[in-house]
Amino acid sequence: MTRKEIRDLSRKRLGETTQAFWSDAELNNYINLGCKNIAWRTKCLRGIGYINIQSCEPNTVAEAKTEFSLTNLDPNIFAVNEVYFKREGKDYKRLEPTRRPDLDAESEEWQSLVGYTYTDLGSGIITYNKDSETSEPLQYYWSREEDFIGIYPPPNDQHDGAPLKIYYSKDHIDIADGTTGDAESPTLPINLHLAAVDFTVATGLEDRGWAERANDQWNKYMTKLKDYHVEKQNEREDDEIIMKNYRNIM
């Protein structure tokens, strides 16, 4: 559906054919808010990005780190779903998700394994990542609010420059203002476009103080999102059936 089709259907369900109560600009704003809310609740918009990691072995060139900005990867990122890294520049290996509290429980010193910057007072030579303890990265952790993704343990020279391959969920980008946006469609899966109608209608009704009618629309909205998740799970189950060896199917 185009934005105009979503807006026209929303206006029809709101019970008006003109802009008597809700202007086009107002409904367009609700549509954008709805698309963002749908993307956040369903995690239906996905992306793949890459971050090159650096060896944390002691050196005299530059400091290496194990935490990187998520918004540098994509300013619209919502959540990290899977992470792989190219071990020794050859084969991608899946990293296991973890959290900082779990790493704290494993070792109180884990954040110090990257070492520290040391300046020799006699020679003036600076050593970066001095006394680091490096190996092959096995886990990753992340925080959207703090805007970072981290890996553990710190990588050694064998993995210097190896790319992290990050699968993530992202936000919906607003449809442009003005009449030119009327011909555009949300980048959501097509079967979620009607959910954008429900969100728009519910928000419009709430703004007019019609709480009971709005609640009915919110229920319809949440049902559509739930149905999307259920059908998404069914698709994965279908894949599992297709991939089974037919000789093993009883």
C-alpha positions in Angstrom: 0.0 0.0 0.0 1.1 3.6 -0.7 1.0 6.2 2.0 -2.0 7.7 0.3 -3.8 4.4 0.4 -3.0 3.9 4.0 -4.2 7.5 4.8 -7.4 7.2 2.8 -8.3 3.9 4.4 -7.5 5.4 7.9 -9.6 8.4 7.2 -12.5 6.2 6.1 -12.3 4.2 9.3 -12.2 7.4 11.3 -15.5 8.3 9.7 -14.6 11.4 7.6 -13.9 12.0 3.9 -12.5 15.5 4.3 -9.9 17.1 6.5 -12.5 18.3 9.0 -10.8 16.8 12.1 -7.5 15.3 10.9 -5.3 17.0 8.3 -3.3 15.0 5.8 -0.1 16.1 7.6 -1.4 14.9 10.9 -2.3 11.5 9.5 1.0 11.3 7.7 2.8 11.8 11.0 0.7 9.0 12.6 1.6 6.7 9.7 5.3 7.4 10.2 5.0 6.8 14.0 3.1 3.6 13.3 5.7 2.3 10.9 8.4 2.9 13.5 6.4 1.2 16.2 5.8 -1.8 14.0 9.5 -2.1 13.1 10.4 -1.9 16.8 7.9 -4.4 18.0 8.3 -7.0 15.2 12.0 -6.5 14.4 10.9 -7.1 10.8 13.5 -4.8 9.1 16.9 -6.3 8.9 20.4 -5.3 7.8 24.0 -6.7 7.6 27.0 -4.7 8.5 30.8 -5.2 9.0 33.3 -3.9 11.5 37.0 -4.7 11.3 38.5 -5.7 14.6 42.1 -5.0 15.6 44.7 -7.1 17.4 45.1 -6.1 21.0 48.7 -7.4 21.2 51.1 -4.8 22.7 52.5 -2.4 20.1 54.0 1.1 19.7 51.7 2.3 16.9 48.1 2.7 18.2 45.7 1.6 20.9 43.3 -1.2 19.9 39.9 -1.7 21.5 37.2 -4.3 21.7 34.1 -2.1 21.7 32.7 -0.3 18.7 29.9 2.1 17.9 26.6 0.6 16.7 25.4 3.8 15.1 28.5 4.0 13.0 27.4 0.7 11.7 23.9 2.0 11.0 22.2 5.0 12.7 18.9 3.2 12.5 19.9 0.1 14.3 17.5 -1.4 16.9 19.0 -4.7 18.0 21.9 -7.1 17.2 20.6 -10.5 16.2 23.7 -12.5 15.2 27.5 -11.9 15.0 30.2 -13.8 13.1 33.8 -13.1 12.7 36.2 -14.2 10.0 38.7 -16.4 12.0 42.2 -15.9 10.7 40.8 -14.3 7.6 39.4 -17.6 6.4 36.2 -19.0 7.8 33.3 -17.2 9.5 32.7 -18.4 13.1 29.5 -17.6 15.1 30.1 -15.7 18.3 27.9 -16.5 21.3 25.8 -13.6 22.8 26.6 -12.6 26.4 26.1 -9.7 28.8 28.5 -7.7 30.9 27.0 -9.1 34.2 27.7 -12.6 32.9 31.3 -11.6 32.0 31.7 -10.0 35.5 30.6 -13.3 37.1 33.1 -15.2 34.9 36.0 -12.9 35.7 36.2 -9.5 37.4 39.3 -8.7 35.4 37.8 -9.3 31.9 37.7 -5.6 31.0 41.4 -5.3 31.8 42.5 -8.0 29.3 42.9 -5.3 26.6 45.9 -4.0 28.6 46.8 -0.3 29.1 48.8 2.5 27.6 52.3 2.7 29.1 55.0 5.4 28.7 58.6 4.5 29.4 59.9 7.5 31.3 63.5 6.8 30.3 63.0 6.4 26.5 59.7 8.1 26.1 58.4 5.2 24.1 54.7 4.6 24.4 53.4 1.0 24.4 49.8 0.5 23.7 47.8 -2.5 25.1 50.7 -3.4 27.4 50.1 -6.6 29.4 47.1 -7.5 27.3 45.8 -11.1 27.4 44.6 -11.9 23.9 43.2 -15.0 22.1 40.4 -15.8 19.7 37.1 -13.9 20.3 34.3 -16.2 21.4 31.5 -13.9 22.6 29.8 -10.6 21.9 27.7 -8.1 24.0 25.9 -5.0 23.1 23.8 -2.1 24.3 21.6 0.1 22.1 21.2 2.8 24.8 25.0 3.0 25.3 25.7 2.7 21.5 28.3 -0.1 21.5 29.0 -3.7 20.6 31.9 -5.5 22.2 33.7 -8.8 21.7 35.5 -11.0 24.2 38.3 -12.1 24.6 40.4 -9.5 23.0 41.8 -10.7 19.6 45.4 -11.5 18.9 47.5 -10.9 15.9 46.1 -13.9 14.0 42.7 -12.1 13.9 44.0 -8.6 13.2 41.7 -6.9 10.6 39.2 -9.8 10.7 35.7 -8.4 9.9 32.8 -8.9 12.3 29.7 -9.7 10.3 26.7 -8.3 12.2 23.1 -9.2 11.4 20.8 -6.6 13.0 17.2 -5.2 13.2 16.7 -1.5 12.2 14.2 1.3 12.4 11.8 2.4 9.7 12.8 5.5 7.9 10.1 8.1 7.7 8.2 8.6 4.4 9.0 12.1 3.1 6.8 15.1 3.8 4.7 16.7 1.1 2.6 15.2 -1.7 5.6 13.4 -3.2 5.5 10.9 -0.4 1.9 9.9 -1.2 3.2 7.5 -3.9 5.7 5.9 -1.6 5.1 2.7 0.4 6.4 1.8 3.8 9.4 -0.6 3.7 7.6 -2.9 6.1 6.4 -6.4 4.8 3.2 -5.9 2.9 1.2 -7.9 5.4 2.0 -5.3 8.1 0.7 -2.3 6.1 -2.8 -2.8 7.5 -1.3 -2.7 11.0 -0.1 0.9 10.1 -3.8 1.7 9.3 -4.9 0.4 12.8 -2.1 2.4 14.5 -3.1 5.6 12.6 -6.8 5.2 13.4 -6.2 4.3 17.1 -3.9 7.4 17.5 -6.4 9.7 15.8 -9.3 8.4 18.0 -7.2 8.9 21.1 -6.4 12.4 20.1 -10.1 13.2 20.0 -10.8 11.6 23.4 -12.7 8.5 22.0 -10.9 6.0 24.2 -13.3 3.1 23.8 -13.1 3.2 20.0 -9.3 3.7 20.2 -8.9 0.6 22.5 -10.7 -1.5 19.9 -8.3 -0.4 17.2 -5.3 -1.0 19.5 -6.5 -4.5 20.1 -6.7 -5.0 16.3 -3.3 -3.5 15.9 -1.7 -5.8 18.5 -3.5 -8.8 17.0 -2.0 -8.2 13.6 1.5 -8.0 15.1 0.9 -11.2 17.0 -0.3 -12.9 13.8 2.8 -11.7 12.0 5.0 -13.4 14.7 3.0 -16.6 14.6 3.2 -16.8 10.8 6.9 -16.0 10.9 7.4 -18.9 13.2 5.3 -21.2 10.9 7.5 -20.2 8.0 10.6 -21.4 9.9 8.8 -24.7 10.8 8.0 -25.2 7.1 11.7 -24.7 6.3 12.6 -27.4 8.9 10.2 -29.8 7.3 11.5 -29.1 3.8 15.1 -29.6 4.9 14.5 -33.0 6.5 15.7 -36.1 4.7 12.5 -37.5 3.2 13.6 -41.0 4.2 13.6 -40.0 7.8 10.1 -38.7 7.8 7.7 -41.2 9.4 
